[in-house]
Amino acid sequence: MRIATLQFAPRVGDVDGNIKRANELLNGGNVVGGAQAGIESLKPDLLVLPELALTGYNFPSLEAIRPFLEPAGKGVSAAWARETATRLRCKVCVGYPEIEIAAGEECSAQPQEKYYNSLLVVDEEGEVLLNYRKTFLYFTDETWASEGTAERGFHELVFNSGSSGGDVLTSRVATSFGICMDINPYKFEAPFTAWEFANRVIDSKSQLVILSMAWTTFMSREDLDALADKPDLDTFNYWIQRFWPLVRQKMRHDLDLGSDGHETECATEKKIIIVFGNRCGEEGSTRYAGTSAIIAITQRPWLVREGDAGEELPFDVKILCWDILGATTEGICFADTTADPKTVFGLVKASRT
């Protein structure tokens, strides 16, 4: 699978400027293997944009964000996603602020409005596949948005591609979707080890995880500038930590995406691909961590030793990283998951306790 994320620094309320900047970065491309490559030459199957990508994120109130609210599938974000998806012939995921208007319960009742921090997913034809609403709200979201439903964050994505024999090959990829705070403990009040999102990934037998993010950092402007094109490894390590169940619990899906991009049985090694699609830049005093990355967590059972029969075996776990952007980098994070990753991290052997 060929996956791209766009990391950039949208400005609050500047929709036209943000669209222009997003298109410039996609067309201008990214340095891949020492060569400049625009999004069209990368031929992605999937493009992921940040949370509230085209409106900016840090709105202080419902009144402030109201002019930018969009009905699901009908606003400027949806129009951009459709145009981009049909042009690139790929699926597009874009974060946007949603307004839902429902009829009142009685004939004389006024229509009821609800607002959500949402992620719209459209296919290659521009048709809406999914409209996921953020479930765990950050304090900034709580000033205007309602909680979504976690169950709406799962969808089976279908990818078609040609084979050398001219046949069309179809892959069905079980996918979990989340938005930023969703990977944290609920309201920061649930136990750190509740692992709500990661456990849903395992329970749903997901092969792919897509996260649209506006993840902040407490780093100073000077410290971020010093990092420049280097990732914020504290943030990256924390993201990995929030998927600890994928290290300790047995992955439950039966098929992996093979080296040819299609599903293969995974009796020995299993993997789950995770896309961290973050933004960079700052809005007022709020700074963002960048560090968008495309990784996979792999599990392989250790060889059976004498005395191990009947026990749940620990796993040889590795983290594959195809690409990771700097904390302040604007550009495309890209992975061809059929190719070798740029970096492989090994974990120490898990204990049996």
N, C-alpha and C positions, 0 to 999 in steps of 0.2 A: 504494500500500500504506500502511496505517495501522499504525505501529509505536510501541510504548510500552516503556519500561524503568522499573523501580521502583528508585530509589536510596534506600537507608535505612541505618541503623546497627544491624544485629543484634548481639546480645550472645552471647558464647560460652556454649553450653549451655542457653540460655533459649528453648527451642523454642516453648513456649506464648506467651511474651511476644513473641517475634519474629513469630509468626503474627498475633497481635493487632495489632501495630504495622504489619505489612504491609497488613492489611485496612483499618486506619484510614486509612493514607495513600492506598490505592487508592480508597476510598470518599470521602475528603475531597477528593481531587483535587489539582489544580495550577493555577496561574494561566496561562491560555492566552488571549492577546489581551486581557488585562485582566479576564477573567472567570474565576470559579472553575469548574473542570470536573472531575467525578469520572470514574473510568475507564469507567463504563458509558456516559456521554455521549460519550466520545471514540471509542467503537466500534472498538477496535483489531482488526486482523487477527492481531497477534502481540504477546505480552507477554514481556519478558525480565527475569529476576531475576538478582541477583549470584551469584557463586561461594559455595557452602555457605551459601545465603541464609537458611535457617531454623534452622540450627544454630550460626551463627557460624563464624569461620575459624581463629583462632589457637590451635589445640590443640597442646600441647607434645609429645604422645606418642600411641602407639596406645592405651594404657590410658586416656588422657583422652578420646579420641574414641569409644572402643568402644561406650559406651551409646547413641550417636547414629547408629551405622551402620545403613544400610537396604538390604535387597535391592532390586535394580532394579525399579521399578514397584510396590513393595509397602509402602513406608514412609510416614511422616507427610508427607514432602515430596511424594511422588507423590499422596497423597490430597488435599493442598491444591491441587496443580496440576490434578488432575482436576476438583475442585469449581469452581475458578476458571475453567478452560477451558470447561466446559459452561455455566456461568452467563453468561460474557461472550461465548460463541460465538467464541472465538479460540484460536489455538495458544499454549501456555505453555511457556517454557523455565525450568527452575529447577535451580540447582546444589545438590548434596547429597553426603554421604559414603556410598559404596557398599560393601557387603560381598557377595562372591561366594563361595558354598560349593559346592565341586565334590567329587564322590565320589573316594575314593582310587583309585590305579591298581590295587591288589590288593584282593581280597575283605576281607581283614582290616585294610586300611589305614584310618586315620582320615580323615574328610572334610578336604579342604584349603581353607583360607580365604585369600582375597586381598582387598585393600582398594584402592579407587580414589576419586579426587576426580572426581566425575562430573557430567554435565549431562543431565537428563531432559527430553525434548521430547514433549508430548502434543498431540493435535489437539482439534478442537472437540467431539468426542464423548467425550473423555477417554481415547482409546486411545493407547498408547505408539507414537510414531513412531521415536524414536531414543534410545539411551542411549550418549552419548559419554563416554569416559574421558580425562582430562587426560594429554597425552603428555609434555610437558616440565614436570617437577616443580620447584617452588620449594623452597628448603631446608626450609621449614615442612612441606610435603607429604612430604618424604623421611623424616620421622620416623614415618610410618604408611602411606603409600600406595605402590602400584606404578604403573609407567608404563602408560599405555594405548597404543592403536594409532592412529596418525594417520589411517589409511585409514577408520576408523570415523567420522571427523569430517565426512563429506560425506553430504548427503541432498537429494533433490529434494522440496521442499515444494509441496503442491498447495493452491491457493486458489480457491474458488468464489465468484462474486458475480453478482448479477442485472444485466441490461441494461435499457435503456429499453423494449425490445420484449418484455420478460418472459422472455427466454432466460437460461439459466445460463451464464456465461462462466467458463472454467477457465484458470488460469495455473499453469504448472509452473516453479518457481523453483529453479535450481541453487544450493545453499546450503552454505557451509563453516562449521563450528562450531569454536570454540576456547574455551579457558579460560585467561585471564590470561597466565601465563608462557609459554604456547604461542607467543606472538608474539616472544619473546626468542630469542637464540641458545641452542642446547642447552647446559644447565648453565652458561651464561655462558662456556663453553669453546670453542664453535664460533666461527668468524670472525663478526664483527658483520655482515658483508655476505653471510653464507650465506642469509639471508632465507628460512628453511625454510618458515614458515607462509605468507608472502605468495606464494612461488612455487607452493605447493600451491593457493592460491586461483586463480592464473592457469591452472595446468595442468588443474585440474578444471572450468574454464570457469564458475566461480561468478559469479552475479549478485548474491548477497547473502552477507554475512559477519555471523555472530552471535557476539559475545564476551561471555561471562559472567565477571565479574572481581571480585577482591578486591585491587586494585592499591594498593600501599602508597606512602607518601611519607616522605621524611626531614625534611619541614618540621616546625618546632616547633608546639606547640599554639597559641602566640601568633600565629605567622604564619598558620596555618590560620584562626584566628578572625578575623584581619584581612582575609583573603580573603572570608569569609562566603559570600555568594551569588555570588561571582565564581569562575570556573573556575580551576584550576591549569593555566596555559597551558604551563608546562614539561612537565608530564605529557602534555597534549594534543598538543603538538608532537612529543614522543617517540613517541607512538602512531602519529601520521601517518608519522613517519620509518620505523617498522617495516614500512610498506607501500610503501616506495620502489619496488619492482618494478612496482607498479601505475602508477607515474609513467613509468618508463623502458621497460617492455616492453609490447608490443602486447597488449591484452586479447583473449582468444580466443573469448569467447562470441558467438553469432550473434544473440541476441535480448536486448533490454533490457525493463525494465518501463516502459511508456509513460506518457503523462500521464493516461491513464484507469485506470492501475493494471494494465493487461494488457500482454502481451508484444508488442513491435513490432520489426521488423528495424532493426538499427543499423549501416547501412553506413557512416555518417559518424561520428557521435558514439557513444561507448560509455560506460557507467558501471557502477560496482560500489558498492552501498550497504553501509556498514559500521555496525554497531550496537555501541557500547562501553557495556556495562551494568555499571557499577562500583558499589561501595558507599562509604559515608562512615563517619565516626565513628572510634572507637579501641577497641582491646582491649589492656589493659595499656599497655605502651610502644609498641605498634604502632598507627600512624595510617594512615588510608586517604585516598586522593586525591580521591574523588568524581569530579566532572567528566564524568559520563556524557554521551554525545553520540550523535547520529544524523547521519551524514554520507554523502556519496557522492564518489567520485573519478571524474572524467570525462576522457575522451580524445577529442580531435578532431585528425585529421591536419592539418598545415599545408598550405597550397596548394602545388601542385607548381611549382617554379621551374626555369628553364633549368639543365640540368646535373644535375637531381635524378633523372632517369629511372633506374629500376632500383635505386635506393637505398631502404633502409628509412627512412621519414620520421620525424622527431621529432614530438612531439605538443604541441598546445595543451592543457595540463592545468589543470583547475580543481577546487577542493574546495568542495563545497556543504555547508552546515551548516544543518539544519533546527532543531535544538535542542541546547543544551548546558547542563548544570546546574552550580551552584556547587560548590566543594570541600567545603562542609559542609552543602549543601542536602539535605533529605529530601523526596522527592516524585517526581512522574512526569515523565520526559523523553519527549516525544511528537513524532512527525513524521507528517504526511501527505505522502508523497513525490510525490504528484501536484500538490502546491501549490508555489509558489515558496519556495526556502529563505530563511531569515532573513539568512544571510551567504554570500558567495561569495568565496573566496580564489583569486587567480590566481598561477600559478607562472611564473618566468622561463623563457624558451624553452630547451629542452634542447639541449645541445651535440651535435655529431655524433661525438664521440670516445667 
